[in-house]
Amino acid sequence: MRIMRCELCKKPCMLTLLDDIEILHCPATGRPAEWRQVNSTKDGRLTEG
């Protein structure tokens, strides 16, 4: 499972993906997005991976 975050929105969007599809646009704004993979730790904090 991959957790992806878009840094281009005012409040960063997050997606959880089960497969390796590439998402080019933000589902909230419909604009092109720059996604970064984020991993969650056991205590719930997010770390970039």
Backbone as CSV, one residue per row, in Angstrom:
resi,resn,N_x,N_y,N_z,CA_x,CA_y,CA_z,C_x,C_y,C_z
1,MET,0.852,-1.173,0.000,0.000,0.000,0.000,0.900,1.238,0.000
2,ARG,0.525,2.193,-0.829,1.272,3.448,-0.914,0.374,4.589,-0.466
3,ILE,0.913,5.471,0.354,0.205,6.689,0.758,0.899,7.838,0.050
4,MET,0.137,8.574,-0.770,0.695,9.646,-1.585,0.147,10.988,-1.114
5,ARG,0.995,12.019,-1.171,0.588,13.368,-0.769,0.927,14.345,-1.887
6,CYS,-0.011,15.257,-2.190,0.202,16.302,-3.190,0.549,17.592,-2.464
7,GLU,1.660,18.199,-2.844,2.131,19.413,-2.177,1.604,20.692,-2.826
8,LEU,0.860,20.611,-3.915,0.439,21.806,-4.632,-0.846,22.427,-4.094
9,CYS,-1.619,21.710,-3.312,-2.864,22.244,-2.759,-2.582,23.036,-1.489
10,LYS,-3.497,23.940,-1.150,-3.344,24.712,0.090,-3.266,23.781,1.297
11,LYS,-4.173,22.823,1.356,-4.120,21.780,2.381,-3.761,20.496,1.638
12,PRO,-2.582,19.939,1.868,-2.122,18.808,1.058,-3.123,17.654,1.000
13,CYS,-3.412,17.199,-0.211,-4.291,16.057,-0.435,-3.510,14.776,-0.182
14,MET,-4.210,13.733,0.231,-3.564,12.444,0.423,-4.408,11.367,-0.235
15,LEU,-3.742,10.407,-0.855,-4.389,9.256,-1.471,-3.738,7.993,-0.948
16,THR,-4.517,6.937,-0.825,-3.987,5.627,-0.486,-4.200,4.736,-1.700
17,LEU,-3.119,4.153,-2.208,-3.183,3.337,-3.417,-2.781,1.902,-3.107
18,LEU,-3.526,0.962,-3.662,-3.190,-0.445,-3.489,-2.388,-0.985,-4.661
19,ASP,-2.410,-0.284,-5.788,-1.660,-0.744,-6.953,-0.688,0.345,-7.391
20,ASP,0.040,0.104,-8.455,1.085,1.027,-8.897,0.635,1.941,-10.029
21,ILE,-0.644,2.332,-10.042,-1.097,3.248,-11.083,-0.523,4.632,-10.821
22,GLU,-0.332,5.391,-11.876,0.194,6.743,-11.744,-0.956,7.733,-11.860
23,ILE,-1.096,8.608,-10.891,-2.146,9.622,-10.892,-1.489,10.954,-11.198
24,LEU,-1.884,11.577,-12.304,-1.245,12.805,-12.749,-1.949,14.059,-12.260
25,HIS,-3.230,13.943,-11.912,-4.008,15.120,-11.529,-4.557,14.965,-10.118
26,CYS,-4.706,16.089,-9.445,-5.278,16.113,-8.102,-6.782,15.851,-8.207
27,PRO,-7.329,14.899,-7.453,-8.766,14.638,-7.532,-9.611,15.776,-6.955
28,ALA,-9.039,16.615,-6.103,-9.793,17.721,-5.501,-9.908,18.912,-6.446
29,THR,-8.809,19.261,-7.139,-8.812,20.454,-7.984,-8.874,20.136,-9.472
30,GLY,-8.466,18.929,-9.865,-8.415,18.568,-11.273,-7.178,19.090,-11.978
31,ARG,-6.310,19.772,-11.257,-5.083,20.332,-11.833,-3.948,19.314,-11.753
32,PRO,-2.895,19.527,-12.539,-1.734,18.641,-12.432,-1.192,18.641,-10.999
33,ALA,-0.719,17.487,-10.566,-0.259,17.343,-9.186,1.153,16.789,-9.146
34,GLU,1.850,17.107,-8.079,3.160,16.535,-7.811,3.023,15.674,-6.564
35,TRP,2.969,14.364,-6.764,2.750,13.435,-5.667,4.071,12.977,-5.078
36,ARG,4.095,12.835,-3.761,5.244,12.268,-3.049,4.728,11.110,-2.208
37,GLN,5.490,10.030,-2.178,5.080,8.899,-1.359,5.401,9.193,0.101
38,VAL,4.446,8.891,0.963,4.575,9.129,2.396,4.309,7.806,3.109
39,ASN,5.128,7.478,4.078,4.921,6.267,4.872,4.494,6.676,6.268
40,SER,3.582,5.917,6.863,3.173,6.228,8.230,3.933,5.338,9.203
41,THR,4.270,5.902,10.358,4.966,5.146,11.390,3.944,4.521,12.330
42,LYS,4.393,3.688,13.231,3.482,3.010,14.156,2.727,3.987,15.052
43,ASP,3.348,5.135,15.366,2.673,6.095,16.240,1.808,7.094,15.468
44,GLY,1.651,6.900,14.148,0.760,7.733,13.355,1.412,8.907,12.668
45,ARG,2.701,9.158,12.937,3.389,10.259,12.266,3.671,9.875,10.818
46,LEU,3.768,10.871,9.949,4.054,10.626,8.541,5.502,10.969,8.248
47,THR,6.157,10.124,7.466,7.527,10.375,7.040,7.593,10.212,5.540
48,GLU,8.354,11.072,4.870,8.485,10.953,3.423,9.377,9.775,3.103
49,GLY,8.984,9.035,2.057,9.747,7.855,1.699,10.238,7.904,0.295
